[in-house]
Amino acid sequence: MSIITADRAVFREALPEGGRLIGLDVGTKTIGLALCDAGWSIASPAHTVSRGKFSKDKIALGAFIGQQQVKGVVIGLPLNLDGSESPRSQASRAFARNIADLGLPILLWDERWSTQAVTRTLLEVDASRARRDELVDKLAASYILQGAIDGLMAGF
């Protein structure tokens, strides 16, 4: 059974050898995916999955995880500005519980500013609305994953 935690020390202990991580920005219509290297240096956007029936989404996610030799999962946890849980936080926690049987440790990472930061960057580079819609979820996943790996590596 895998662990689900918001404590980076607990997550790090579950992966003493490091290994490739996947970051997920779980939305109601899509899931943004990002990957990092085994040394936890840099996160890169992978792709966006349109959500459908959960069982099919889970199979596709499991196949991608296996193909990419992922050792751990980072899921964005959308908290309210004051740090309290929101209905979206609960949905992200439920998603984590539903993929726990994939057997990987799962870190829930505060993602309060991810979508806004990515959208602001896309606006600064004058990306069209269609291009922003195409990129925002996987870039948000990358932003979440980069924050997590930076946090995991802090002090080590």
N, C-alpha and C positions, 0 to 999 in steps of 0.2 A: 504494500500500500504506500502511496506517495504522501508526502507532507504538503499541506497548504498553509502558508504562513505569510505574514506581513513583516516578519522579523528577518532582516537581511543576514544576521549572524547565524540563525537557524538554517536558512537556505544555503548559506556558504558551507556550513558544516556538512550538509547533505551532499555537497559536491566538492570533496577535498582535492580532487584531481582537475577541477575546472570542467571544461568541455563546452561545446557549442550550446548557445541558448537561443530560444525563440521568444520574441516579444509579440504579444497580442493586444490589439486595440479592439475590444469586443463591442460592437454596436448592435442595434436592433436589425439593421438591414445588411451590414457587412462586417467582416473581421479583417482588420489590417494585420499583416504579418511582416515581421522583421527578423533578421538573424544577426548573430555576432560570431566572431571567431572564437576558437577554443580557449584563447588566452584572455578573453573579455576585454579587448582593446577598443573595438569600434563596432557599432551597430549599423546595419544597412537595411533599407527597405527591401522587402521581397516581393510581395504582391497582396492583392485584396481579394478576399473570397466573398461572394454573394451568399448571404445566409439563406438556407432552405430548411429542409427537414433536419433536425439536430442529428439524427443517426447518420445521415449521409455526410453532414459537415464534419462529424467526429471521425468517420472513416477517412475522409480526405485529409483532415488534419493529422491523423495518426500516420498515414502514408507519407505525408510531407516530412513529418518529424523523423520517421525512420530513414527516409531517403537522405535527409540532411544530417543524420547522425547527431541529433539534438539530445542533450543530457538534462536540460532543465527548461522550465517555462516561466516567463514573466508575463503576468496579466495586469493591464492597467485597471486601477481601482478608482473610479470617478467619485471622489468625495465632494461634499459641499465646501464652499469657501472657508467655512469655520472649522473644517476637518471632520464634521459629522458625516454619517452615512446617508446615502440617498437611495431612492428606488433603483437607480442605475448601479449603485455599489452592490446592492443585494443581487441584482442580475449577474454582475461579474463574479460574485462569490458563488452563485449557483452554477455558472458556467465552469468555474474551477472545480467544484465538486463533481460535476458531470464528466469532466475529462480526467479526473484523478486516477481512474483505472488504466490510463495509459502508462502508469507506473513511474512518472517523472516528478521530481520535486517542483512545486509551484510557488512562486513568489508573487504576492499581490503588491503592486507598486502604485503609490499615489500619482494619479495622472491629471490632477486638477487643471493644469495649464497646457497640456500637450496639444490639443486640437487648436486652441487659440494661438499658441506659439507657431505652430506649423502654418496655420492660415495666414497669420501676419507675415511670415516669411514669403509665402507664395504671393501675397498681395504686393510685397516689396519688389519682387522680381516680375511683377505685372503678368502673372499667369491668368489666363482666362478662367471664367467660372467653370467651364467644362473641364479644363485641365486641373483646376483645384479639386473638383469633385473626384476626378480620377486618381489623384495623388494623396489626398489628405489622410486617408485611413492608414495606408502603409507608412507614410511619413510620420504619422502620430505614433504608430507602433515602434518605429525606429527611435523616435524621441523618448518614448517610455523606456525602451530597452537600454538606450544609452545612459539615461539617468540611473537606471538600476545597476548597470555594470560599473558606472562611476562610483555609485554608493557601495557596491560590493568590494571594490578595489581600494576604497578609502581606508587608510590606516594599515594596509598590508604591504 
